[in-house]
Amino acid sequence: MNQVQNWIQNALSTVGSWITYLWATVTAGTALLSLQDYTFIIGTVVGAIYTIRTYRINKA
């Protein structure tokens, strides 16, 4: 029983540190981007969505 508790404790601490590093990466990435970058990313995503929808409509 003690081994199971140790394994769970180690797993939770590993996940906790992974989430910490992930959050640090996300915040650093967002701090590096400007409003122009965000606008470009959103425009690219919207354009890709409409491109895929147009392709599917014209394929039929």
Distance bins in CASP14 RR format, pairs under 12 A and 6 or more apart:
PFRMAT RR
TARGET T0000
AUTHOR 0000-0000-0000
RMODE 2
METHOD distances of the structure
MODEL  1
1 7 0 0 0 0 0 1 0 0 0 0 0
1 8 0 0 0 0 0 1 0 0 0 0 0
2 8 0 0 0 0 0 1 0 0 0 0 0
2 9 0 0 0 0 0 1 0 0 0 0 0
3 9 0 0 0 0 0 1 0 0 0 0 0
3 10 0 0 0 0 0 1 0 0 0 0 0
4 10 0 0 0 0 0 1 0 0 0 0 0
4 11 0 0 0 0 0 1 0 0 0 0 0
5 11 0 0 0 0 0 1 0 0 0 0 0
5 12 0 0 0 0 0 1 0 0 0 0 0
6 12 0 0 0 0 0 1 0 0 0 0 0
6 13 0 0 0 0 0 1 0 0 0 0 0
7 13 0 0 0 0 0 1 0 0 0 0 0
7 14 0 0 0 0 0 1 0 0 0 0 0
8 14 0 0 0 0 0 1 0 0 0 0 0
8 15 0 0 0 0 0 1 0 0 0 0 0
9 15 0 0 0 0 0 1 0 0 0 0 0
9 16 0 0 0 0 0 1 0 0 0 0 0
10 16 0 0 0 0 0 1 0 0 0 0 0
10 17 0 0 0 0 0 1 0 0 0 0 0
11 17 0 0 0 0 0 1 0 0 0 0 0
11 18 0 0 0 0 0 1 0 0 0 0 0
12 18 0 0 0 0 0 1 0 0 0 0 0
12 19 0 0 0 0 0 1 0 0 0 0 0
13 19 0 0 0 0 0 1 0 0 0 0 0
13 20 0 0 0 0 0 1 0 0 0 0 0
14 20 0 0 0 0 0 1 0 0 0 0 0
14 21 0 0 0 0 0 1 0 0 0 0 0
15 21 0 0 0 0 0 1 0 0 0 0 0
15 22 0 0 0 0 0 1 0 0 0 0 0
16 22 0 0 0 0 1 0 0 0 0 0 0
16 23 0 0 0 0 1 0 0 0 0 0 0
17 23 0 0 0 0 0 1 0 0 0 0 0
17 24 0 0 0 0 0 1 0 0 0 0 0
18 24 0 0 0 0 0 1 0 0 0 0 0
18 25 0 0 0 0 0 1 0 0 0 0 0
19 25 0 0 0 0 0 1 0 0 0 0 0
19 26 0 0 0 0 0 1 0 0 0 0 0
20 26 0 0 0 0 0 1 0 0 0 0 0
20 27 0 0 0 0 0 1 0 0 0 0 0
21 27 0 0 0 0 0 1 0 0 0 0 0
21 28 0 0 0 0 0 1 0 0 0 0 0
22 28 0 0 0 0 0 1 0 0 0 0 0
22 29 0 0 0 0 0 1 0 0 0 0 0
23 29 0 0 0 0 0 1 0 0 0 0 0
23 30 0 0 0 0 0 1 0 0 0 0 0
24 30 0 0 0 0 0 1 0 0 0 0 0
24 31 0 0 0 0 0 1 0 0 0 0 0
25 31 0 0 0 0 0 1 0 0 0 0 0
25 32 0 0 0 0 0 1 0 0 0 0 0
26 32 0 0 0 0 0 1 0 0 0 0 0
26 33 0 0 0 0 0 1 0 0 0 0 0
27 33 0 0 0 0 0 1 0 0 0 0 0
29 37 0 0 0 0 1 0 0 0 0 0 0
29 38 0 0 0 0 0 1 0 0 0 0 0
29 41 0 0 0 0 0 1 0 0 0 0 0
30 37 0 0 0 0 1 0 0 0 0 0 0
30 38 0 0 0 0 1 0 0 0 0 0 0
30 41 0 0 0 0 0 1 0 0 0 0 0
31 37 0 0 0 0 0 1 0 0 0 0 0
32 38 0 0 0 0 0 1 0 0 0 0 0
33 39 0 0 0 0 0 1 0 0 0 0 0
33 40 0 0 0 0 1 0 0 0 0 0 0
33 41 0 0 0 0 1 0 0 0 0 0 0
33 42 0 0 0 0 0 1 0 0 0 0 0
34 40 0 0 0 0 1 0 0 0 0 0 0
34 41 0 0 0 0 0 1 0 0 0 0 0
35 41 0 0 0 0 0 1 0 0 0 0 0
35 42 0 0 0 0 0 1 0 0 0 0 0
36 42 0 0 0 0 0 1 0 0 0 0 0
36 43 0 0 0 0 0 1 0 0 0 0 0
37 43 0 0 0 0 0 1 0 0 0 0 0
37 44 0 0 0 0 0 1 0 0 0 0 0
38 44 0 0 0 0 0 1 0 0 0 0 0
38 45 0 0 0 0 0 1 0 0 0 0 0
39 45 0 0 0 0 0 1 0 0 0 0 0
39 46 0 0 0 0 0 1 0 0 0 0 0
40 46 0 0 0 0 0 1 0 0 0 0 0
40 47 0 0 0 0 0 1 0 0 0 0 0
41 47 0 0 0 0 0 1 0 0 0 0 0
41 48 0 0 0 0 0 1 0 0 0 0 0
42 48 0 0 0 0 0 1 0 0 0 0 0
42 49 0 0 0 0 0 1 0 0 0 0 0
43 49 0 0 0 0 1 0 0 0 0 0 0
43 50 0 0 0 0 1 0 0 0 0 0 0
43 51 0 0 0 0 0 1 0 0 0 0 0
44 50 0 0 0 0 0 1 0 0 0 0 0
44 51 0 0 0 0 0 1 0 0 0 0 0
45 51 0 0 0 0 0 1 0 0 0 0 0
45 52 0 0 0 0 0 1 0 0 0 0 0
46 52 0 0 0 0 0 1 0 0 0 0 0
46 53 0 0 0 0 0 1 0 0 0 0 0
47 53 0 0 0 0 1 0 0 0 0 0 0
47 54 0 0 0 0 1 0 0 0 0 0 0
47 55 0 0 0 0 0 1 0 0 0 0 0
48 54 0 0 0 0 0 1 0 0 0 0 0
48 55 0 0 0 0 0 1 0 0 0 0 0
49 55 0 0 0 0 0 1 0 0 0 0 0
49 56 0 0 0 0 0 1 0 0 0 0 0
50 56 0 0 0 0 0 1 0 0 0 0 0
50 57 0 0 0 0 0 1 0 0 0 0 0
51 57 0 0 0 0 0 1 0 0 0 0 0
51 58 0 0 0 0 0 1 0 0 0 0 0
52 58 0 0 0 0 0 1 0 0 0 0 0
52 59 0 0 0 0 0 1 0 0 0 0 0
53 59 0 0 0 0 0 1 0 0 0 0 0
53 60 0 0 0 0 0 1 0 0 0 0 0
54 60 0 0 0 0 0 1 0 0 0 0 0
END
